[in-house]
Amino acid sequence: MRIFSGFKREICCADPRICLLTTAVTLFLGSLSLLLSRAGSCYALLAMPAFAVGYIGWLILWMLHYILAGIALGLTVSNCCSYRRLIGRGVIIWGFFLLCSLLWVPLFFSAGMQITALLLIAAAVCFGLCALTSFARRSLLSAVLMLVCIWWQIYTFLQTLLIILWN
């Protein structure tokens, strides 16, 4: 019960403008990455593992991933007491997490650089874990949201690994 009251306090203290801005920017960049990759035309042609979702399901989950990552950043930044000091290292690490997530899709689907894409997903998991530890000090809710994003990256890593092995 204490956890839920902590979540409620974090949501009430967070600046909704910052959360909305970080979420909108993250979702825009994620959508741009997907559009540039032309993943829809390639996804159905790949041999998928049994646990893989269809393209529409993958698209919805991938967009949800960017929304949650944006909210996590917004909660962390808006719950920080001093905007001058922000959380420096955590935001930079989160930026690398986002960059790896954004680059993975076009490299895998458009450029055909599957091993590089697999390494980028692994790097995204590592950066996500580092951002999680930094975010958890400031906002437990943002840490939970980052944990969901990291689980999605792990799922994507396993799916990508099997796609590379099977195709």
ZATORMAR-250271 format. One record per atom (N, C-alpha, C, O): x negated, y negated, z negated; residue in one letter. Coordinates in steps of 0.2 Angstrom, whole numbers, padded with zeros to 4 digits, always signed. Example, Ala and Ser with C-alpha at 12.3 -4.5 7.8 and 13.67 -1.06 7.14 Angstrom:
BEGIN
-0066+0028-0039A-0062+0022-0039A-0066+0016-0039A-0071+0017-0042A-0064+0011-0035S-0068+0005-0036S-0064+0000-0039S-0067-0006-0040S
END
This chain:
BEGIN
-0004+0006+0000M+0000+0000+0000M-0004-0006+0000M-0003-0011+0003M-0010-0006-0003R-0015-0012-0004R-0017-0013+0003R-0019-0019+0005R-0018-0008+0007I-0021-0009+0014I-0016-0013+0018I-0018-0018+0022I-0010-0011+0018F-0005-0015+0022F-0004-0022+0020F-0003-0026+0024F-0005-0023+0013S-0004-0030+0011S-0010-0034+0013S-0010-0040+0014S-0016-0031+0013G-0022-0034+0016G-0021-0036+0023G-0023-0041+0026G-0018-0031+0027F-0017-0032+0034F-0012-0038+0035F-0014-0043+0039F-0007-0038+0031K-0002-0044+0031K-0006-0051+0030K-0005-0056+0033K-0010-0051+0025R-0014-0057+0023R-0018-0059+0029R-0019-0065+0030R-0022-0054+0032E-0026-0056+0037E-0022-0059+0043E-0025-0063+0047E-0017-0056+0045I-0013-0058+0050I-0010-0065+0049I-0010-0070+0053I-0008-0067+0043C-0005-0073+0041C-0011-0078+0041C-0010-0084+0042C-0017-0077+0039C-0023-0081+0039C-0026-0083+0045C-0029-0088+0046C-0025-0078+0050A-0028-0079+0057A-0025-0085+0061A-0019-0086+0060A-0029-0088+0065D-0026-0093+0069D-0024-0090+0075D-0027-0087+0079D-0017-0091+0077P-0014-0087+0082P-0017-0090+0089P-0017-0086+0094P-0019-0096+0089R-0022-0099+0095R-0028-0096+0097R-0029-0094+0103R-0032-0094+0092I-0039-0091+0094I-0038-0084+0096I-0041-0081+0101I-0033-0080+0092C-0031-0073+0094C-0028-0073+0101C-0030-0069+0105C-0024-0078+0103L-0021-0078+0110L-0026-0079+0115L-0026-0076+0120L-0031-0084+0114L-0036-0086+0118L-0041-0080+0120L-0042-0078+0125L-0043-0077+0114T-0048-0071+0115T-0044-0065+0119T-0048-0062+0123T-0038-0064+0117T-0034-0058+0120T-0033-0060+0127T-0034-0055+0132T-0031-0066+0129A-0030-0068+0136A-0036-0067+0140A-0036-0065+0146A-0042-0070+0138V-0048-0070+0141V-0050-0062+0142V-0052-0061+0148V-0050-0058+0137T-0052-0051+0138T-0048-0048+0143T-0050-0044+0147T-0041-0049+0142L-0037-0045+0147L-0038-0048+0154L-0037-0043+0159L-0039-0054+0155F-0040-0056+0162F-0046-0053+0165F-0046-0051+0170F-0052-0053+0161L-0058-0050+0163L-0057-0042+0164L-0060-0040+0169L-0053-0039+0160G-0052-0032+0161G-0048-0031+0168G-0049-0026+0171G-0043-0035+0169S-0039-0034+0175S-0043-0036+0181S-0042-0032+0186S-0047-0041+0181L-0052-0042+0186L-0056-0037+0188L-0057-0035+0194L-0059-0034+0183S-0064-0028+0184S-0060-0022+0187S-0063-0019+0192S-0054-0021+0185L-0050-0015+0188L-0048-0017+0195L-0048-0013+0200L-0046-0023+0197L-0044-0025+0203L-0050-0025+0208L-0050-0023+0214L-0056-0027+0206L-0062-0027+0210L-0065-0020+0211L-0068-0018+0216L-0063-0015+0207S-0065-0008+0207S-0061-0004+0212S-0064+0001+0215S-0055-0006+0214R-0051-0002+0218R-0050+0005+0215R-0050+0010+0219R-0049+0006+0209A-0049+0012+0206A-0043+0016+0208A-0043+0022+0208A-0038+0013+0209G-0031+0016+0211G-0032+0021+0217G-0029+0026+0217G-0036+0019+0222S-0037+0023+0228S-0041+0029+0227S-0041+0034+0230S-0046+0029+0222C-0050+0034+0221C-0048+0039+0215C-0050+0045+0215C-0044+0036+0210Y-0043+0040+0204Y-0039+0047+0206Y-0041+0052+0203Y-0034+0046+0210A-0030+0052+0212A-0035+0058+0216A-0033+0064+0216A-0040+0056+0219L-0044+0060+0223L-0049+0064+0219L-0052+0069+0221L-0050+0062+0213L-0055+0066+0208L-0052+0072+0205L-0046+0072+0203L-0056+0077+0204A-0054+0083+0200A-0055+0081+0193A-0060+0079+0190A-0049+0081+0189M-0048+0079+0182M-0048+0084+0177M-0046+0090+0179M-0051+0083+0171P-0050+0088+0166P-0043+0088+0164P-0039+0084+0165P-0041+0094+0160A-0034+0095+0158A-0031+0089+0153A-0025+0088+0153A-0036+0086+0150F-0033+0081+0145F-0033+0074+0148F-0031+0069+0145F-0034+0073+0154A-0034+0067+0158A-0027+0065+0159A-0022+0069+0161A-0026+0058+0158V-0019+0055+0159V-0019+0054+0167V-0024+0053+0170V-0013+0053+0170G-0012+0050+0176G-0015+0043+0177G-0016+0040+0172G-0015+0041+0183Y-0018+0034+0185Y-0014+0029+0181Y-0017+0024+0178Y-0007+0029+0181I-0003+0024+0178I-0004+0024+0170I-0005+0019+0167I-0005+0030+0168G-0006+0031+0160G-0013+0028+0159G-0014+0025+0154G-0018+0030+0163W-0025+0027+0162W-0025+0019+0162W-0028+0016+0158W-0021+0017+0167L-0021+0010+0168L-0018+0006+0162L-0020+0001+0160L-0012+0009+0159I-0009+0006+0154I-0014+0006+0148I-0014+0001+0144I-0017+0012+0147L-0021+0013+0141L-0028+0008+0141L-0030+0006+0136L-0030+0008+0147W-0036+0003+0148W-0034-0004+0147W-0038-0007+0144W-0028-0006+0149M-0026-0013+0148M-0025-0014+0140M-0027-0019+0137M-0022-0009+0137L-0021-0009+0130L-0028-0010+0126L-0028-0013+0121L-0033-0006+0129H-0040-0007+0126H-0042-0014+0126H-0045-0016+0121H-0041-0017+0132Y-0044-0024+0132Y-0039-0029+0127Y-0042-0033+0124Y-0033-0028+0127I-0029-0032+0122I-0031-0031+0115I-0032-0036+0111I-0032-0024+0113L-0034-0023+0106L-0041-0026+0105L-0043-0029+0099L-0046-0026+0110A-0053-0028+0109A-0052-0036+0108A-0056-0039+0104A-0048-0039+0112G-0047-0046+0111G-0044-0049+0105G-0046-0054+0102G-0039-0045+0102I-0036-0046+0096I-0041-0045+0090I-0041-0049+0086I-0045-0040+0091A-0050-0039+0086A-0055-0045+0085A-0057-0047+0080A-0057-0047+0091L-0062-0053+0091L-0058-0059+0088L-0061-0063+0084L-0052-0060+0090G-0049-0066+0088G-0047-0066+0080G-0048-0071+0077G-0046-0060+0078L-0045-0060+0070L-0051-0061+0067L-0051-0064+0062L-0057-0058+0069T-0063-0059+0066T-0065-0066+0066T-0067-0069+0061T-0065-0069+0072V-0067-0076+0072V-0062-0081+0069V-0065-0086+0065V-0056-0080+0069S-0051-0085+0065S-0051-0083+0058S-0049-0088+0054S-0053-0078+0055N-0054-0076+0048N-0060-0079+0045N-0061-0078+0039N-0065-0081+0049C-0071-0083+0047C-0071-0090+0044C-0067-0094+0046C-0074-0091+0038C-0073-0097+0034C-0076-0103+0038C-0073-0108+0038C-0082-0102+0040S-0086-0107+0043S-0087-0106+0050S-0090-0101+0053S-0084-0110+0054Y-0084-0110+0062Y-0091-0111+0064Y-0093-0109+0070Y-0095-0115+0060R-0102-0116+0063R-0106-0110+0063R-0110-0109+0067R-0105-0106+0057R-0110-0100+0057R-0106-0094+0060R-0110-0089+0062R-0100-0095+0062L-0096-0089+0064L-0098-0082+0062L-0099-0081+0056L-0099-0078+0066I-0102-0071+0064I-0107-0069+0069I-0109-0064+0070I-0110-0074+0073G-0116-0074+0077G-0117-0067+0080G-0115-0065+0086G-0120-0063+0076R-0123-0056+0079R-0117-0052+0081R-0117-0048+0086R-0112-0052+0077G-0106-0047+0078G-0102-0049+0085G-0100-0045+0089G-0102-0056+0086V-0099-0058+0092V-0103-0057+0098V-0101-0055+0104V-0110-0057+0098I-0114-0056+0103I-0114-0048+0105I-0114-0046+0110I-0114-0044+0099I-0113-0037+0100I-0107-0035+0104I-0107-0031+0108I-0101-0038+0101W-0095-0037+0104W-0095-0039+0112W-0092-0036+0116W-0099-0045+0113G-0099-0047+0120G-0103-0041+0125G-0101-0040+0130G-0108-0038+0122F-0111-0033+0126F-0106-0027+0126F-0106-0023+0131F-0102-0025+0121F-0097-0020+0121F-0092-0021+0127F-0091-0017+0131F-0090-0028+0127L-0085-0029+0133L-0089-0029+0140L-0086-0027+0144L-0095-0031+0140L-0098-0031+0146L-0099-0024+0149L-0098-0023+0155L-0101-0020+0145C-0102-0012+0147C-0095-0010+0149C-0095-0006+0154C-0090-0012+0145S-0083-0009+0147S-0081-0012+0154S-0078-0008+0158S-0082-0018+0155L-0081-0021+0161L-0084-0019+0167L-0082-0018+0173L-0091-0017+0166L-0095-0015+0172L-0094-0008+0174L-0095-0006+0179L-0092-0004+0169W-0091+0003+0170W-0086+0005+0176W-0088+0009+0180W-0081+0002+0176V-0076+0003+0181V-0078+0002+0188V-0078+0007+0192V-0081-0004+0190P-0083-0005+0197P-0089-0001+0199P-0090+0002+0204P-0093+0001+0194L-0099+0005+0195L-0097+0012+0197L-0100+0015+0201L-0092+0015+0193F-0090+0021+0194F-0086+0022+0200F-0087+0027+0204F-0081+0018+0201F-0076+0019+0207F-0079+0016+0213F-0078+0019+0219F-0082+0010+0213S-0083+0006+0219S-0090+0008+0222S-0092+0009+0227S-0095+0007+0217A-0102+0008+0219A-0105+0015+0219A-0110+0017+0222A-0101+0020+0216G-0103+0027+0216G-0109+0028+0211G-0112+0033+0212G-0110+0024+0207M-0115+0025+0202M-0113+0028+0196M-0112+0025+0190M-0111+0035+0196Q-0108+0038+0191Q-0112+0039+0185Q-0110+0038+0179Q-0118+0041+0186I-0123+0042+0180I-0124+0035+0176I-0124+0035+0170I-0125+0030+0180T-0125+0023+0177T-0119+0021+0173T-0119+0018+0168T-0113+0023+0176A-0107+0021+0173A-0106+0025+0166A-0104+0023+0161A-0108+0032+0166L-0108+0036+0160L-0113+0033+0155L-0111+0033+0149L-0119+0031+0157L-0123+0027+0152L-0120+0021+0149L-0121+0019+0143L-0117+0017+0153L-0113+0011+0151L-0108+0013+0146L-0107+0009+0141L-0104+0018+0147I-0099+0020+0142I-0102+0022+0136I-0100+0020+0130I-0108+0025+0136A-0111+0027+0130A-0114+0021+0126A-0114+0020+0120A-0116+0016+0130A-0119+0010+0127A-0113+0006+0124A-0114+0003+0119A-0107+0006+0127A-0101+0003+0125A-0099+0006+0118A-0097+0002+0114A-0100+0012+0117V-0098+0016+0111V-0103+0013+0106V-0101+0012+0100V-0109+0013+0107C-0114+0011+0102C-0113+0003+0101C-0113+0002+0095C-0112-0001+0106F-0111-0008+0104F-0104-0009+0100F-0104-0013+0096F-0099-0005+0102G-0093-0005+0098G-0094-0003+0091G-0091-0006+0087G-0098+0002+0090L-0099+0004+0083L-0103-0002+0079L-0101-0003+0073L-0108-0005+0082C-0111-0010+0079C-0107-0016+0078C-0107-0020+0072C-0102-0018+0082A-0097-0023+0082A-0092-0022+0076A-0090-0026+0072A-0091-0015+0076L-0086-0013+0071L-0089-0014+0064L-0085-0017+0059L-0095-0013+0063T-0098-0014+0056T-0098-0021+0054T-0098-0023+0048T-0100-0025+0059S-0100-0033+0058S-0093-0035+0057S-0092-0039+0052S-0088-0033+0061F-0081-0035+0060F-0078-0033+0054F-0074-0037+0051F-0080-0027+0051A-0077-0024+0045A-0078-0029+0039A-0074-0029+0034A-0084-0032+0039R-0085-0037+0033R-0081-0043+0033R-0080-0046+0028R-0078-0045+0039R-0074-0051+0039R-0066-0049+0039R-0062-0053+0037R-0064-0044+0043S-0057-0042+0044S-0056-0034+0045S-0059-0031+0049S-0053-0032+0040L-0052-0024+0040L-0047-0023+0046L-0048-0017+0049L-0043-0027+0048L-0038-0025+0053L-0042-0025+0060L-0041-0021+0064L-0047-0030+0061S-0050-0030+0067S-0055-0024+0067S-0056-0022+0073S-0057-0022+0062A-0061-0016+0062A-0057-0010+0064A-0060-0005+0068A-0051-0009+0062V-0047-0004+0064V-0045-0004+0071V-0045+0001+0075V-0044-0010+0074L-0043-0011+0081L-0049-0009+0085L-0048-0006+0090L-0055-0011+0083M-0061-0009+0086M-0062-0002+0086M-0065+0001+0091M-0060+0001+0081L-0061+0009+0080L-0056+0012+0085L-0058+0017+0088L-0050+0009+0087V-0046+0012+0092V-0049+0011+0099V-0049+0016+0103V-0052+0005+0100C-0056+0004+0106C-0062+0009+0107C-0063+0011+0112C-0065+0010+0102I-0071+0015+0102I-0069+0022+0104I-0072+0026+0107I-0063+0024+0101W-0060+0031+0102W-0058+0031+0110W-0059+0036+0113W-0056+0026+0112W-0054+0026+0119W-0061+0026+0124W-0061+0030+0129W-0066+0023+0121Q-0072+0023+0125Q-0075+0031+0125Q-0078+0033+0130Q-0074+0034+0119I-0076+0041+0118I-0072+0045+0123I-0075+0050+0126I-0066+0044+0123Y-0062+0048+0128Y-0064+0047+0135Y-0064+0052+0139Y-0065+0041+0137T-0067+0039+0143T-0074+0042+0145T-0075+0045+0151T-0078+0042+0140F-0085+0045+0141F-0084+0053+0143F-0087+0055+0147F-0080+0056+0139L-0079+0064+0140L-0076+0065+0147L-0078+0069+0150L-0071+0061+0148Q-0067+0062+0155Q-0072+0060+0161Q-0072+0064+0165Q-0076+0055+0160T-0081+0053+0165T-0086+0059+0166T-0088+0061+0172T-0089+0061+0160L-0094+0067+0161L-0091+0073+0164L-0094+0076+0169L-0085+0075+0163L-0082+0081+0166L-0080+0079+0173L-0081+0084+0178L-0078+0073+0175I-0077+0071+0182I-0084+0072+0186I-0084+0074+0192I-0089+0069+0183I-0096+0070+0186I-0098+0077+0187I-0100+0079+0193I-0096+0081+0182L-0098+0088+0183L-0094+0092+0188L-0096+0097+0191L-0088+0090+0189W-0083+0094+0193W-0082+0091+0200W-0080+0095+0204W-0085+0086+0201N-0084+0083+0208N-0091+0083+0212N-0091+0080+0217N
END
